[in-house]
């Protein structure tokens, strides 16, 4: 079963473009290496929000694979710290439902 995580970040004012550039360059390829799929990403510039949806469909499940991702050398040796841009974060683990009979 595919699991999703909706990630909602409030980014420090004035750093949304820089955060997005770094995220796209570094986070997306590492996530993909670990079998995640970045479904889509959005910004709400008025609220300085960055929102993205990531999925995982592996046997160990999203939570276990996410822990492996966060403990990986690739993630831990990035040249920047995503948390230095984020003022607030909401994470919501979701499961897909069929939309047709």
Secondary structure, DSSP 8 states (H G I E B T S, - for coil): --EEEEEEEEE-TT-HHHHHHHIIIIIHHHHHHTT-EEEEEEEEGGGTEEEEEEEE--TT-HHHHHHHHHTSHHHHT-SS-GGGTEEEEEEEEEE---S--
